[in-house]
């Protein structure tokens, strides 16, 4: 009687199937991690541009005098990737102004975020537009003096 012995190992087909399953799982895991990292970066950029737009509105509000005009600028060395454009236009009520602040990409010029609000001119009613501009010039001079002194 000859006894057959069975070796308790894996066949080549079983090993190849296991490697294929692991490869597919690894590709799916890598894709998921890449998507999660990209979403995190997009969320960080969105949070930054929202804060920058709100800060620009607060700067305008703190300035006091609102002049109907379109201006643009950048956020300095802290945020070189972004620039802003603000439009102040008259509202439906005297002394009320609609303020639109758009944060744009510096390289492409694409608008990343736009914030719109209404601000009431604290200097209303002013005697004339020239008085408002004169006050604005005085405030800008005071800001420059404060910067030099700091």
C-alpha positions as CSV (number, residue, x, y, z in Angstrom):
1,X,0.0,0.0,0.0
2,X,1.4,3.2,-0.9
3,X,0.2,6.2,1.1
4,X,-0.2,9.5,-0.5
5,X,1.0,12.5,1.5
6,X,-0.6,15.9,1.0
7,X,1.6,18.8,1.6
8,X,-0.2,21.6,3.5
9,X,0.8,24.6,1.4
10,X,-0.7,27.1,-1.0
11,X,-0.9,26.5,-4.6
12,X,0.5,29.1,-7.1
13,X,-3.0,30.1,-8.1
14,X,-4.0,30.9,-4.5
15,X,-0.9,33.0,-4.0
16,X,-1.5,35.0,-7.2
17,X,-5.1,35.6,-6.3
18,X,-4.1,36.9,-2.9
19,X,-1.5,39.3,-4.5
20,X,-4.1,40.5,-6.9
21,X,-6.6,41.3,-4.1
22,X,-3.9,43.1,-2.1
23,X,-2.9,45.1,-5.2
24,X,-6.5,46.3,-5.8
25,X,-7.0,47.1,-2.2
26,X,-3.7,49.1,-2.1
27,X,-4.7,51.1,-5.2
28,X,-8.1,51.9,-3.6
29,X,-6.5,52.9,-0.3
30,X,-4.0,55.2,-2.1
31,X,-6.7,56.9,-4.1
32,X,-8.8,57.5,-1.0
33,X,-5.8,59.0,0.9
34,X,-5.0,61.3,-2.1
35,X,-8.6,62.5,-2.3
36,X,-8.7,63.2,1.5
37,X,-5.5,65.2,1.3
38,X,-6.8,67.2,-1.7
39,X,-10.0,67.9,0.2
40,X,-8.1,69.1,3.2
41,X,-6.1,71.5,1.1
42,X,-9.2,72.9,-0.6
43,X,-10.9,73.4,2.7
44,X,-7.8,75.3,4.1
45,X,-7.8,77.6,1.0
46,X,-11.5,78.2,1.3
47,X,-11.2,79.0,5.1
48,X,-8.3,81.4,4.3
49,X,-10.1,83.4,1.6
50,X,-13.3,83.7,3.7
51,X,-11.3,85.1,6.6
52,X,-9.3,87.5,4.3
53,X,-12.6,88.8,2.7
54,X,-14.2,89.4,6.1
55,X,-11.0,91.1,7.3
56,X,-11.1,93.4,4.3
57,X,-14.7,94.4,5.1
58,X,-13.7,95.1,8.7
59,X,-10.8,97.2,7.6
60,X,-13.2,99.2,5.4
61,X,-15.7,99.5,8.2
62,X,-13.0,100.7,10.6
63,X,-11.9,103.3,8.1
64,X,-15.1,105.3,8.7
65,X,-15.6,107.1,5.5
66,X,-17.0,105.2,2.6
67,X,-16.2,106.4,-0.9
68,X,-18.1,104.9,-3.9
69,X,-15.3,103.4,-5.9
70,X,-13.6,100.2,-7.0
71,X,-10.2,99.6,-5.6
72,X,-7.8,96.6,-5.5
73,X,-4.7,95.5,-3.6
74,X,-3.0,92.6,-2.1
75,X,-2.6,91.1,1.4
76,X,1.1,91.7,1.7
77,X,3.9,89.2,2.3
78,X,1.7,87.1,4.6
79,X,-0.6,86.0,1.8
80,X,1.2,86.6,-1.6
81,X,-1.1,84.1,-3.3
82,X,-4.2,86.2,-3.0
83,X,-5.3,89.7,-3.9
84,X,-8.5,91.6,-3.3
85,X,-10.9,93.9,-5.3
86,X,-13.6,95.8,-3.5
87,X,-16.4,97.8,-4.9
88,X,-18.4,100.3,-2.9
89,X,-21.6,101.5,-4.5
90,X,-24.5,103.5,-3.2
91,X,-27.4,101.6,-1.7
92,X,-31.1,102.2,-1.9
93,X,-31.1,104.4,1.2
94,X,-29.0,107.6,1.6
95,X,-25.9,106.8,3.6
96,X,-26.1,103.0,2.9
97,X,-23.5,101.5,0.7
98,X,-23.2,98.0,-0.9
99,X,-19.7,96.6,-0.5
100,X,-18.5,93.7,-2.6
101,X,-15.1,92.2,-1.8
102,X,-13.7,89.6,-4.1
103,X,-10.6,87.6,-3.2
104,X,-8.7,86.5,-6.3
105,X,-5.8,84.2,-7.1
106,X,-2.8,86.4,-7.8
107,X,-1.5,84.3,-10.7
108,X,-4.6,83.4,-12.6
109,X,-6.9,86.3,-11.5
110,X,-9.7,83.8,-10.9
111,X,-12.2,84.9,-8.2
112,X,-12.0,82.4,-5.3
113,X,-14.6,84.0,-3.1
114,X,-16.9,87.0,-3.1
115,X,-18.5,88.6,0.0
116,X,-21.2,91.2,-0.2
117,X,-22.6,93.3,2.6
118,X,-24.2,96.6,3.3
119,X,-22.4,99.3,5.4
120,X,-23.9,102.5,6.7
121,X,-21.6,105.5,6.4
122,X,-20.8,106.8,9.9
123,X,-20.2,110.2,8.5
124,X,-23.7,110.5,6.9
125,X,-25.0,113.1,6.3
126,X,-21.9,114.8,5.1
127,X,-22.0,118.3,3.7
128,X,-20.4,117.2,0.4
129,X,-18.5,114.5,-1.3
130,X,-15.3,116.7,-1.1
131,X,-15.6,116.8,2.7
132,X,-15.8,113.0,2.8
133,X,-12.7,112.7,0.6
134,X,-10.9,115.3,2.8
135,X,-11.7,113.3,5.9
136,X,-10.5,110.1,4.2
137,X,-7.2,111.8,3.3
138,X,-6.8,112.9,6.9
139,X,-7.4,109.4,8.1
140,X,-4.8,108.0,5.7
141,X,-2.2,110.6,6.9
142,X,-3.0,109.6,10.5
143,X,-2.5,105.9,9.6
144,X,0.9,106.7,8.0
145,X,2.0,108.7,11.0
146,X,1.0,105.8,13.3
147,X,2.9,103.3,11.2
148,X,6.1,105.5,11.3
149,X,5.7,105.8,15.1
150,X,5.2,102.1,15.7
